[in-house]
Amino acid sequence: MTNTSKIKVYQEVLDKIRQFIEANSLSEGDRLPSERELAEQLNASRSSVREALRAIELLGLIETKHGEGTFLKTYRPYHTVELLATFVLRQPTTKHELLEVRHLLEEQCLSKLISSEQQSFKELIDSTKQYNGQDLHTFVFSELFELVDNELFYKIWHLINNFSQTTYSNKLDYDRYINLVLSVESQDLSSALQDLNSIYEK
């Protein structure tokens, strides 16, 4: 069998498993049939079923419990992002673009916070002043992204930020970050973006 034929069979099995889940109205916590049972019901080889199940597990749709079987999990979109990131962001050419993408995401974060209802950032400012860890940038923006209240948005930034740390590190420059947070608190987008640019330019 050629590689193209193998891929076609594999894709067909994936689709059949999806149809099986829908047809049987399976939901989170429900147990899937064994590899052998699925192979018989889907009229596919066990090796194709096994590969398809591994792919679905990588996407965070199922989990295998030793001695118990395979069960459906709640799908979370950022699992797909994590899977893609492990392959795409490893490319050398992509690494050079990480900071630019992270910067753009952080600009959007600041814009969303400033356009939303005004809130106090006193606790974050106090925490920033007392912070004694290694990565002040991650600490501050993790807090800011959480305030945006968009889990997928936060996860995408978090992944890119983690990868970017291999090529770039931030020094502990408290004043720049405190000024940034103060600009957000006063809902001054122009100043906040300037503060962010100054962090990247230093």
C-alpha positions in Angstrom: 0.0 0.0 0.0 1.4 3.4 -0.9 1.7 6.3 1.6 -1.1 8.1 -0.2 -3.4 5.1 0.2 -2.4 4.7 3.9 -3.3 8.4 4.5 -6.7 7.9 2.8 -7.6 4.9 4.9 -6.4 6.7 8.0 -8.6 9.7 7.2 -11.6 7.5 6.5 -11.2 5.8 9.9 -11.0 9.2 11.6 -14.2 10.2 9.9 -15.9 6.9 10.8 -15.0 7.3 14.4 -16.4 10.8 14.4 -19.6 9.5 12.9 -19.7 6.6 15.4 -19.5 9.1 18.3 -22.2 11.3 16.9 -24.5 8.3 16.0 -24.3 6.9 19.5 -24.6 10.3 21.1 -21.5 9.8 23.2 -20.5 12.6 25.5 -17.7 13.4 28.0 -16.9 10.5 30.2 -18.4 7.9 27.9 -16.3 4.8 27.1 -15.4 4.1 23.5 -15.4 0.5 22.2 -12.0 -1.3 22.2 -9.7 -1.2 19.2 -10.9 -4.6 18.1 -14.5 -3.7 18.4 -14.1 -0.4 16.5 -12.1 -2.2 13.8 -15.0 -4.7 13.3 -17.7 -2.0 13.5 -15.9 0.3 11.1 -14.6 -2.4 8.8 -11.0 -1.2 9.2 -7.7 -2.6 10.3 -6.8 -2.4 14.0 -3.6 -0.5 13.1 -5.6 2.2 11.2 -8.0 2.4 14.2 -5.0 2.7 16.6 -3.4 5.5 14.6 -6.7 7.4 14.4 -7.3 7.1 18.1 -3.8 8.4 18.9 -4.4 11.4 16.7 -7.7 12.1 18.5 -6.0 11.7 21.8 -3.3 14.3 20.8 -6.1 16.7 20.0 -7.4 16.3 23.6 -10.7 14.6 22.6 -10.1 11.3 24.3 -8.0 9.8 27.1 -6.8 6.3 27.6 -6.9 4.9 31.2 -4.7 1.8 31.7 -6.8 -1.2 32.3 -10.1 0.7 31.9 -10.3 1.7 28.3 -10.6 4.9 26.2 -13.0 7.7 27.2 -14.2 10.9 25.6 -13.0 14.2 27.1 -14.4 17.7 26.8 -12.9 19.4 23.7 -10.9 22.5 24.3 -9.8 24.5 21.2 -6.4 25.4 22.6 -5.4 21.7 22.6 -5.3 22.0 18.8 -3.2 25.1 19.1 -0.7 23.4 21.4 -0.4 20.5 19.0 0.2 22.7 16.0 2.6 24.9 18.0 4.9 22.0 18.8 5.5 21.5 15.1 5.2 24.9 13.5 7.0 27.0 16.1 10.1 24.8 16.0 11.1 26.0 12.6 14.1 28.4 12.7 12.5 30.9 10.4 9.4 31.0 12.6 11.3 31.7 15.7 12.4 35.0 14.4 8.8 36.0 14.0 7.7 35.0 17.5 8.5 38.3 19.2 6.5 40.2 16.5 3.5 38.0 16.9 3.7 38.2 20.7 4.0 41.9 20.5 0.9 42.1 18.3 -1.1 39.9 20.7 -0.1 42.0 23.6 -1.2 45.2 21.8 -4.6 43.6 21.3 -4.7 42.6 25.0 -4.0 46.2 26.0 -6.6 47.5 23.6 -9.3 45.1 24.8 -8.6 46.0 28.5 -8.7 49.7 27.8 -11.9 49.5 25.8 -13.7 47.5 28.5 -15.1 48.7 31.8 -12.5 50.6 33.8 -11.1 48.7 36.7 -8.4 49.0 39.4 -5.0 47.6 38.8 -3.6 48.4 42.3 -3.2 44.8 43.2 -1.2 44.0 40.0 1.0 47.2 40.5 1.7 46.1 44.1 2.5 42.6 43.0 4.8 43.9 40.2 6.8 46.0 42.7 7.3 43.0 45.0 8.0 40.5 42.2 11.3 38.7 42.6 11.1 36.0 39.9 13.1 35.7 36.7 10.5 36.7 34.1 8.6 39.9 34.9 7.2 40.2 31.4 5.4 36.8 31.6 4.2 37.6 35.1 2.6 41.0 34.2 1.1 39.9 30.9 -0.3 36.6 32.3 -2.3 38.8 34.7 -3.4 41.2 32.0 -4.4 38.4 29.6 -6.5 36.7 32.3 -8.4 40.0 32.8 -9.4 39.9 29.1 -11.4 36.8 30.0 -10.8 34.9 26.7 -9.1 31.5 27.4 -8.1 30.8 23.8 -6.6 34.2 23.4 -4.6 33.7 26.6 -3.5 30.2 25.6 -2.2 31.4 22.2 -0.2 34.2 23.8 1.1 31.8 26.5 2.3 29.3 23.9 4.1 31.9 21.8 5.5 33.5 24.9 7.0 30.2 26.0 8.6 29.6 22.7 9.9 33.1 22.4 11.8 32.8 25.7 14.3 30.6 23.9 15.4 33.5 21.8 14.7 36.5 24.0 14.7 37.3 27.7 13.4 40.3 29.6 15.3 42.0 32.3 13.6 43.1 35.5 12.7 46.6 34.6 10.0 47.4 37.1 9.4 51.0 36.1 8.5 50.2 32.5 6.0 47.6 33.5 4.4 49.7 36.3 4.1 52.6 33.8 2.4 50.2 31.4 -0.1 49.0 33.9 -0.8 52.6 35.0 -1.5 53.6 31.4 -4.0 50.7 31.1 -5.6 51.7 34.4 -6.0 55.3 33.2 -7.4 53.9 29.9 -4.7 55.7 27.8 -4.1 53.4 24.9 -1.5 55.6 23.2 0.7 55.7 26.3 0.2 52.0 27.0 1.4 51.1 23.4 4.3 53.4 23.8 5.2 51.8 27.1 5.0 48.3 25.5 7.2 49.5 22.6 9.8 50.8 25.0 9.9 47.3 26.6 10.7 45.7 23.2 13.2 48.4 22.2 15.4 48.3 25.3 
